[in-house]
Amino acid sequence: MWDYSDKVMDHFLNPRNVGEIKDADGVGDVGNISCGDALKLTFKLDNEGRIVDAKFKTFGCASAIASSSALTELIKGKTLEEAEKITNKDIVEYLGELPEEKIHCSVMGMEALEAAIANYRGETINHDDDDHEGRIVCKCFGVTDIKIRKVAKENNVKDAHEVKNYCKAGGACGLCLDEIQTILDGIWSAEENNETNSDDEKNNFDSLSIVQKVIKIQEIIDREIKPALENDGGSIEFINLEDNNTVLVELKGRCAMCASSQVTLKNLVEAKLQEFLSPNLIVKNQ
């Protein structure tokens, strides 16, 4: 039995703004019933551009219902610019608290709001894309490394056991927890290295041996370049270093088939290697 606060129980037993606005200005659908959670958020704007009404329909637990109810109360009366600043942390704070294992319900509310605002603006945000691109890490819930990186950065998550609170990854069999921790360690070590090591790497690179240069190039590719490419469904493999300054790589996934692959090589791969290691480096696709 979860230990719910009085305010969470109030919004669960007496949810506000249940239903659907038929002529809504914005509509946001997130979640998947097959995974146990789904939410549809609709809102209506007044003549001044403020959210005059908001309603929700949700399939899920008490936390999902309470979070959705709280979300509608939070956004009513706000402009879209004010509403889009609301995060899952604001939903939790409004409710007083949520069990750690149920934080993902507040994340679902934030994502529904983002999707509804995008819908009003004629844009599309599909948070499920995070679980269709990249590499699946949690097979139980189909969560990819891209999704894990996203929730970790947004919520400052550093422990693999906490990731399940935001996207369920690692919350079933637990076999992926070691891999999740490796991803998290990579994220935060990269942040630290960005702040403390970039100048030293650049100043020392030209004096390194070939083997040391290869190691440094691989580190920058793994740290600075590969995550960006994986966000777009691509990847990269470091092949070799020739003539001390020619870096041979192979673009993979979507990047390999993209018409702009040469732009990616110059504007991302080569630019990052020059920024962190040496302005003399040249990148070529094998």
Contacts in CASP RR format, 6 or more apart in sequence:
PFRMAT RR
TARGET T0000
AUTHOR 0000-0000-0000
METHOD contacts of the structure
MODEL  1
MWDYSDKVMDHFLNPRNVGEIKDADGVGDVGNISCGDALKLTFKLDNEGR
IVDAKFKTFGCASAIASSSALTELIKGKTLEEAEKITNKDIVEYLGELPE
EKIHCSVMGMEALEAAIANYRGETINHDDDDHEGRIVCKCFGVTDIKIRK
VAKENNVKDAHEVKNYCKAGGACGLCLDEIQTILDGIWSAEENNETNSDD
EKNNFDSLSIVQKVIKIQEIIDREIKPALENDGGSIEFINLEDNNTVLVE
LKGRCAMCASSQVTLKNLVEAKLQEFLSPNLIVKNQ
2 62 0 8 1.000
2 63 0 8 1.000
2 99 0 8 1.000
2 101 0 8 1.000
2 102 0 8 1.000
3 99 0 8 1.000
4 12 0 8 1.000
4 62 0 8 1.000
4 63 0 8 1.000
4 66 0 8 1.000
4 99 0 8 1.000
5 95 0 8 1.000
5 96 0 8 1.000
5 97 0 8 1.000
7 66 0 8 1.000
7 95 0 8 1.000
7 96 0 8 1.000
8 62 0 8 1.000
8 63 0 8 1.000
8 66 0 8 1.000
8 95 0 8 1.000
8 96 0 8 1.000
8 97 0 8 1.000
8 98 0 8 1.000
9 62 0 8 1.000
9 66 0 8 1.000
11 65 0 8 1.000
11 66 0 8 1.000
11 69 0 8 1.000
11 70 0 8 1.000
11 95 0 8 1.000
12 62 0 8 1.000
12 63 0 8 1.000
12 65 0 8 1.000
12 66 0 8 1.000
12 69 0 8 1.000
15 65 0 8 1.000
15 66 0 8 1.000
15 68 0 8 1.000
15 69 0 8 1.000
16 69 0 8 1.000
16 72 0 8 1.000
16 73 0 8 1.000
17 53 0 8 1.000
17 54 0 8 1.000
17 55 0 8 1.000
17 56 0 8 1.000
17 69 0 8 1.000
17 72 0 8 1.000
17 73 0 8 1.000
17 76 0 8 1.000
18 55 0 8 1.000
18 56 0 8 1.000
18 57 0 8 1.000
18 69 0 8 1.000
19 42 0 8 1.000
19 55 0 8 1.000
19 56 0 8 1.000
19 57 0 8 1.000
20 40 0 8 1.000
20 42 0 8 1.000
20 55 0 8 1.000
20 57 0 8 1.000
21 42 0 8 1.000
21 43 0 8 1.000
21 44 0 8 1.000
21 53 0 8 1.000
21 54 0 8 1.000
21 55 0 8 1.000
23 44 0 8 1.000
24 42 0 8 1.000
24 43 0 8 1.000
24 44 0 8 1.000
25 43 0 8 1.000
25 44 0 8 1.000
25 45 0 8 1.000
25 120 0 8 1.000
26 42 0 8 1.000
26 43 0 8 1.000
26 116 0 8 1.000
26 117 0 8 1.000
26 119 0 8 1.000
26 120 0 8 1.000
27 40 0 8 1.000
27 41 0 8 1.000
27 42 0 8 1.000
27 115 0 8 1.000
27 116 0 8 1.000
27 119 0 8 1.000
28 40 0 8 1.000
28 41 0 8 1.000
28 42 0 8 1.000
28 112 0 8 1.000
28 113 0 8 1.000
28 115 0 8 1.000
28 116 0 8 1.000
28 119 0 8 1.000
29 38 0 8 1.000
29 39 0 8 1.000
29 40 0 8 1.000
29 112 0 8 1.000
29 115 0 8 1.000
30 38 0 8 1.000
30 39 0 8 1.000
30 108 0 8 1.000
30 109 0 8 1.000
30 111 0 8 1.000
30 112 0 8 1.000
30 115 0 8 1.000
30 127 0 8 1.000
30 128 0 8 1.000
31 37 0 8 1.000
31 38 0 8 1.000
31 39 0 8 1.000
31 108 0 8 1.000
31 111 0 8 1.000
31 127 0 8 1.000
31 128 0 8 1.000
32 38 0 8 1.000
32 128 0 8 1.000
33 59 0 8 1.000
35 141 0 8 1.000
35 168 0 8 1.000
36 59 0 8 1.000
36 60 0 8 1.000
37 58 0 8 1.000
37 59 0 8 1.000
37 60 0 8 1.000
37 61 0 8 1.000
37 64 0 8 1.000
37 104 0 8 1.000
37 105 0 8 1.000
37 108 0 8 1.000
38 58 0 8 1.000
38 59 0 8 1.000
38 60 0 8 1.000
39 56 0 8 1.000
39 57 0 8 1.000
39 58 0 8 1.000
39 59 0 8 1.000
39 64 0 8 1.000
39 68 0 8 1.000
39 108 0 8 1.000
39 109 0 8 1.000
39 112 0 8 1.000
40 56 0 8 1.000
40 57 0 8 1.000
40 58 0 8 1.000
40 112 0 8 1.000
41 54 0 8 1.000
41 55 0 8 1.000
41 56 0 8 1.000
41 68 0 8 1.000
41 71 0 8 1.000
41 72 0 8 1.000
41 109 0 8 1.000
41 112 0 8 1.000
41 113 0 8 1.000
41 115 0 8 1.000
41 116 0 8 1.000
42 54 0 8 1.000
42 55 0 8 1.000
42 56 0 8 1.000
42 116 0 8 1.000
43 51 0 8 1.000
43 53 0 8 1.000
43 54 0 8 1.000
43 55 0 8 1.000
43 75 0 8 1.000
43 116 0 8 1.000
43 120 0 8 1.000
44 51 0 8 1.000
44 52 0 8 1.000
44 53 0 8 1.000
44 54 0 8 1.000
45 51 0 8 1.000
45 52 0 8 1.000
45 80 0 8 1.000
45 120 0 8 1.000
46 52 0 8 1.000
49 79 0 8 1.000
49 80 0 8 1.000
50 77 0 8 1.000
50 78 0 8 1.000
50 79 0 8 1.000
51 75 0 8 1.000
51 76 0 8 1.000
51 77 0 8 1.000
51 78 0 8 1.000
51 79 0 8 1.000
51 80 0 8 1.000
51 83 0 8 1.000
52 76 0 8 1.000
52 77 0 8 1.000
53 76 0 8 1.000
54 71 0 8 1.000
54 72 0 8 1.000
54 75 0 8 1.000
54 76 0 8 1.000
55 72 0 8 1.000
56 68 0 8 1.000
56 69 0 8 1.000
56 71 0 8 1.000
56 72 0 8 1.000
56 112 0 8 1.000
58 64 0 8 1.000
58 65 0 8 1.000
58 68 0 8 1.000
60 105 0 8 1.000
61 102 0 8 1.000
61 105 0 8 1.000
63 98 0 8 1.000
63 99 0 8 1.000
63 102 0 8 1.000
63 105 0 8 1.000
63 106 0 8 1.000
64 105 0 8 1.000
64 108 0 8 1.000
66 95 0 8 1.000
66 98 0 8 1.000
66 105 0 8 1.000
67 91 0 8 1.000
67 95 0 8 1.000
67 98 0 8 1.000
67 105 0 8 1.000
67 106 0 8 1.000
67 108 0 8 1.000
67 109 0 8 1.000
68 109 0 8 1.000
68 112 0 8 1.000
70 91 0 8 1.000
70 94 0 8 1.000
70 95 0 8 1.000
71 86 0 8 1.000
71 91 0 8 1.000
71 109 0 8 1.000
71 110 0 8 1.000
71 112 0 8 1.000
71 113 0 8 1.000
73 94 0 8 1.000
74 83 0 8 1.000
74 86 0 8 1.000
74 90 0 8 1.000
74 91 0 8 1.000
74 94 0 8 1.000
75 83 0 8 1.000
75 86 0 8 1.000
75 113 0 8 1.000
80 117 0 8 1.000
80 120 0 8 1.000
83 113 0 8 1.000
83 117 0 8 1.000
84 113 0 8 1.000
84 114 0 8 1.000
84 117 0 8 1.000
86 110 0 8 1.000
86 113 0 8 1.000
87 110 0 8 1.000
87 154 0 8 1.000
88 103 0 8 1.000
88 106 0 8 1.000
88 107 0 8 1.000
88 109 0 8 1.000
88 110 0 8 1.000
88 155 0 8 1.000
88 166 0 8 1.000
89 106 0 8 1.000
89 155 0 8 1.000
91 106 0 8 1.000
91 109 0 8 1.000
91 110 0 8 1.000
92 98 0 8 1.000
92 103 0 8 1.000
92 106 0 8 1.000
98 105 0 8 1.000
98 106 0 8 1.000
100 162 0 8 1.000
100 165 0 8 1.000
101 164 0 8 1.000
101 165 0 8 1.000
102 165 0 8 1.000
103 165 0 8 1.000
103 166 0 8 1.000
104 164 0 8 1.000
104 165 0 8 1.000
104 166 0 8 1.000
104 167 0 8 1.000
104 168 0 8 1.000
107 151 0 8 1.000
107 166 0 8 1.000
107 167 0 8 1.000
111 125 0 8 1.000
111 127 0 8 1.000
114 125 0 8 1.000
114 127 0 8 1.000
115 125 0 8 1.000
115 126 0 8 1.000
115 127 0 8 1.000
118 124 0 8 1.000
118 125 0 8 1.000
130 144 0 8 1.000
130 146 0 8 1.000
130 147 0 8 1.000
130 150 0 8 1.000
131 142 0 8 1.000
131 143 0 8 1.000
131 144 0 8 1.000
131 147 0 8 1.000
132 144 0 8 1.000
133 144 0 8 1.000
133 146 0 8 1.000
133 230 0 8 1.000
133 231 0 8 1.000
133 232 0 8 1.000
133 233 0 8 1.000
134 144 0 8 1.000
134 145 0 8 1.000
134 146 0 8 1.000
134 230 0 8 1.000
134 233 0 8 1.000
134 234 0 8 1.000
135 144 0 8 1.000
135 145 0 8 1.000
135 230 0 8 1.000
136 142 0 8 1.000
136 143 0 8 1.000
136 144 0 8 1.000
137 143 0 8 1.000
137 144 0 8 1.000
137 145 0 8 1.000
137 148 0 8 1.000
137 169 0 8 1.000
137 176 0 8 1.000
137 179 0 8 1.000
137 180 0 8 1.000
137 183 0 8 1.000
138 148 0 8 1.000
138 168 0 8 1.000
138 169 0 8 1.000
138 170 0 8 1.000
138 171 0 8 1.000
138 172 0 8 1.000
138 176 0 8 1.000
138 180 0 8 1.000
139 176 0 8 1.000
140 168 0 8 1.000
140 170 0 8 1.000
140 171 0 8 1.000
140 172 0 8 1.000
140 173 0 8 1.000
140 174 0 8 1.000
140 176 0 8 1.000
141 167 0 8 1.000
141 168 0 8 1.000
141 169 0 8 1.000
141 170 0 8 1.000
141 171 0 8 1.000
141 172 0 8 1.000
142 169 0 8 1.000
143 167 0 8 1.000
143 168 0 8 1.000
143 169 0 8 1.000
143 170 0 8 1.000
145 183 0 8 1.000
145 230 0 8 1.000
146 230 0 8 1.000
146 231 0 8 1.000
147 167 0 8 1.000
147 169 0 8 1.000
148 163 0 8 1.000
148 167 0 8 1.000
148 169 0 8 1.000
148 180 0 8 1.000
148 183 0 8 1.000
148 184 0 8 1.000
149 183 0 8 1.000
149 187 0 8 1.000
149 227 0 8 1.000
151 157 0 8 1.000
151 163 0 8 1.000
151 166 0 8 1.000
151 167 0 8 1.000
152 158 0 8 1.000
152 163 0 8 1.000
152 183 0 8 1.000
152 184 0 8 1.000
152 187 0 8 1.000
153 187 0 8 1.000
155 166 0 8 1.000
157 163 0 8 1.000
157 166 0 8 1.000
157 184 0 8 1.000
158 184 0 8 1.000
158 188 0 8 1.000
159 181 0 8 1.000
159 184 0 8 1.000
160 170 0 8 1.000
160 177 0 8 1.000
160 178 0 8 1.000
160 180 0 8 1.000
160 181 0 8 1.000
160 184 0 8 1.000
161 177 0 8 1.000
163 169 0 8 1.000
163 170 0 8 1.000
163 180 0 8 1.000
163 184 0 8 1.000
164 170 0 8 1.000
164 171 0 8 1.000
169 176 0 8 1.000
169 180 0 8 1.000
170 176 0 8 1.000
170 177 0 8 1.000
170 180 0 8 1.000
186 223 0 8 1.000
189 223 0 8 1.000
190 223 0 8 1.000
190 224 0 8 1.000
193 223 0 8 1.000
198 275 0 8 1.000
198 276 0 8 1.000
201 216 0 8 1.000
201 220 0 8 1.000
201 276 0 8 1.000
201 277 0 8 1.000
202 275 0 8 1.000
202 276 0 8 1.000
202 277 0 8 1.000
202 278 0 8 1.000
205 213 0 8 1.000
205 216 0 8 1.000
205 277 0 8 1.000
205 278 0 8 1.000
206 278 0 8 1.000
206 280 0 8 1.000
208 216 0 8 1.000
210 241 0 8 1.000
210 244 0 8 1.000
213 241 0 8 1.000
213 244 0 8 1.000
213 277 0 8 1.000
214 238 0 8 1.000
214 241 0 8 1.000
216 277 0 8 1.000
217 238 0 8 1.000
217 241 0 8 1.000
217 247 0 8 1.000
217 273 0 8 1.000
217 277 0 8 1.000
217 281 0 8 1.000
218 238 0 8 1.000
220 272 0 8 1.000
220 273 0 8 1.000
220 276 0 8 1.000
220 277 0 8 1.000
221 236 0 8 1.000
221 238 0 8 1.000
221 249 0 8 1.000
221 269 0 8 1.000
221 273 0 8 1.000
224 272 0 8 1.000
224 276 0 8 1.000
225 236 0 8 1.000
225 268 0 8 1.000
225 269 0 8 1.000
225 272 0 8 1.000
225 273 0 8 1.000
226 235 0 8 1.000
226 236 0 8 1.000
228 268 0 8 1.000
229 235 0 8 1.000
229 236 0 8 1.000
229 251 0 8 1.000
229 255 0 8 1.000
229 264 0 8 1.000
229 268 0 8 1.000
232 254 0 8 1.000
232 255 0 8 1.000
233 253 0 8 1.000
233 254 0 8 1.000
233 255 0 8 1.000
234 251 0 8 1.000
234 252 0 8 1.000
234 253 0 8 1.000
234 254 0 8 1.000
234 255 0 8 1.000
234 256 0 8 1.000
235 251 0 8 1.000
235 252 0 8 1.000
235 253 0 8 1.000
235 255 0 8 1.000
236 249 0 8 1.000
236 250 0 8 1.000
236 251 0 8 1.000
236 252 0 8 1.000
236 255 0 8 1.000
236 269 0 8 1.000
237 249 0 8 1.000
237 250 0 8 1.000
237 252 0 8 1.000
238 247 0 8 1.000
238 248 0 8 1.000
238 249 0 8 1.000
239 248 0 8 1.000
239 249 0 8 1.000
239 250 0 8 1.000
239 286 0 8 1.000
240 247 0 8 1.000
240 248 0 8 1.000
241 247 0 8 1.000
241 248 0 8 1.000
242 248 0 8 1.000
245 278 0 8 1.000
245 280 0 8 1.000
245 281 0 8 1.000
245 282 0 8 1.000
246 281 0 8 1.000
246 282 0 8 1.000
246 283 0 8 1.000
246 284 0 8 1.000
247 269 0 8 1.000
247 270 0 8 1.000
247 273 0 8 1.000
247 281 0 8 1.000
247 282 0 8 1.000
247 283 0 8 1.000
247 284 0 8 1.000
248 284 0 8 1.000
248 285 0 8 1.000
248 286 0 8 1.000
249 265 0 8 1.000
249 269 0 8 1.000
249 283 0 8 1.000
249 284 0 8 1.000
249 285 0 8 1.000
249 286 0 8 1.000
250 256 0 8 1.000
250 285 0 8 1.000
250 286 0 8 1.000
251 258 0 8 1.000
251 261 0 8 1.000
251 264 0 8 1.000
251 265 0 8 1.000
251 285 0 8 1.000
255 261 0 8 1.000
255 264 0 8 1.000
258 264 0 8 1.000
261 285 0 8 1.000
262 285 0 8 1.000
265 283 0 8 1.000
265 284 0 8 1.000
265 285 0 8 1.000
266 283 0 8 1.000
269 283 0 8 1.000
270 281 0 8 1.000
270 282 0 8 1.000
270 283 0 8 1.000
273 281 0 8 1.000
273 283 0 8 1.000
274 280 0 8 1.000
274 281 0 8 1.000
END
